[in-house]
Amino acid sequence: MNQNDNDDDDDIEKWAKERDHTILSIQSLYLHIFKLSNAMNVMIHFPSILNRPPPLTTSQ
C-alpha cells in the first residue's frame, strides 16, 4: 500500500512537471503568434512605413 502511494506521488510530480512545461510552451507559442500578427498588421495597414522614400534634401 505504501509503495503504491509513493508511485502515485511520483506520477503526480511527473505530471505536474509535464503540465508546467506544456503551459510554458503554449504561452511562448501565443507570444510568437501575437508578435507575428502585430508585424503582419503593420505590413498590411502601413506599407509606407516599410518602403519609405529617402528623406528630402533641403537643396531645392
N, C-alpha and C positions, 0 to 999 in steps of 0.2 A: 504493500500500500504506500509506504513512504517513498519507495523508489519511483512509483508512478507519479507521485506528487512532484518529485524533482524533475521528471521528464516533462511534465506539464509546464512547470516553471521555465524550463529551457525552451520549450516550444513557444511559450508566450513571449519570452525575451527575444527569440529569433524573429518572431512575427512582428514585434514592435520595431526591431531594427529595420526589417524589410519595409514596414509601413512608413517609417521616417524617411528612408531612402526614396521611396516612391513619391512621398509628398514633396520632397526637395526637387526631385526630377520634374514633377508636374509643375511646380512653381517656376522652375527655371525655363521650362518649355513655354509656359504662358508669358513669361517676361520676354523671351525671344520673339514670340508671335506679336506681342504688344509693340516692341521696338520696330519690328519689320513692318507692321501695319502703319505705324506712325511715319516711317520712311516712305512707304507707298503713298500715303495721303499727301505728303509733301510733294512727291514727284507728280502726282496726278493733279493736284489743285494749284501748285505753284511751279509750273515748268520753267518760268522765267528766272527763278532762283538758281536753277541748275545751269542754264545756258545764258547767263547774263552777258551783255556786251561789255567790252572793256570800258573803264571809266573815261568820260570825255576829257580831253585836254583843254587847257584854258587858252591855247593859241588858236583863236578862231577869227 
